[in-house]
Amino acid sequence: MNDGRQDGLIYFRDGDLIAESGEARVYRMITNGNEELFLEIGQGHTLWAHSMEWEDYVFQLKGRPHGECLEIGLGLGVASRYILSCPKVENLTTIEVNKDVIEVQAKINPIEDKWGMISFSDRHTIYNAEGLAYMYATKKKYDFVFIDCYDRIDEETLPLIADMAFAAKRLLKEGGEVVGWFDKFTTEDFVTPFFNIFKDDFVI
Ligand SMILES: C[S@@+](CC[C@H](N)C(=O)[O-])C[C@H]1O[C@@H](n2cnc3c(N)ncnc32)[C@H](O)[C@@H]1O
């Protein structure tokens, strides 16, 4: 995850706090004439999502989301918008564990609409629940699952990512696919273990 610095600017020092709910805060900062949004959660300045990730989502997901989709981790809703913009997608269910994130995301929704991105619609359902618990509880099957509930890939997060991927594979319809967000700043040691998790024959 990028640390929120752009051209010598830092989002929480040089940007504006535009929405807040409980422990979730969204800042807007203008860099090179572009408006960027940053989501931090909790005490201190822990960055969980930023709007520049749109291009990463396009690169990583292009052509893959289809049919009925599930997403774990709402954040700023950037990936949600991308998934909903894919022509083969019927609907999207997003599971977000933090109620403050859902509320703050709803507050910035009109601001993001102004960018011409696809708006949230009746094809999008957001549930406040823990992702793993939802996946083991639901009877629903999905064509595509996107897991994006971690802020880095390392020895601490890989076990959770593996558990999530295992639970998600059980929910797939025939021909379905599970994809996890790949952090391009991941250290080399964790790259292969990460991608192995999403292979069909991976066992925990
Ligand atoms: C990296 S952000 C997601 C970014 C998002 N895809 C976007 O487009 O902005 C991760 C999100 O996952 C949520 N999260 C963390 N653990 C979770 C869990 N176990 N179940 C569901 N959501 C979780 C966090 O609260 C956070 O909002």
The ligand as a Gaussian input file, in Angstrom:
#p B3LYP/6-31G(d) Opt

LIG

0 1
 C       -7.864000      -2.256000       1.730000
 S       -9.462000      -1.769000       2.246000
 C      -10.459000      -2.134000       0.839000
 C      -10.282000      -1.152000      -0.265000
 C      -11.429000      -1.190000      -1.231000
 N      -11.385000      -2.354000      -2.073000
 C      -11.534000       0.077000      -2.045000
 O      -11.807000      -0.018000      -3.240000
 O      -11.357000       1.166000      -1.508000
 C       -9.892000      -3.090000       3.313000
 C      -11.286000      -3.002000       3.913000
 O      -11.595000      -4.287000       4.456000
 C      -12.253000      -4.121000       5.700000
 N      -12.037000      -5.376000       6.452000
 C      -10.939000      -5.707000       7.184000
 N      -11.083000      -6.950000       7.690000
 C      -12.290000      -7.400000       7.271000
 C      -13.007000      -8.610000       7.460000
 N      -12.465000      -9.626000       8.187000
 N      -14.221000      -8.752000       6.894000
 C      -14.762000      -7.736000       6.159000
 N      -14.130000      -6.554000       5.948000
 C      -12.914000      -6.393000       6.485000
 C      -11.600000      -2.884000       6.293000
 O      -12.412000      -2.303000       7.282000
 C      -11.418000      -2.010000       5.056000
 O      -12.531000      -1.198000       4.840000

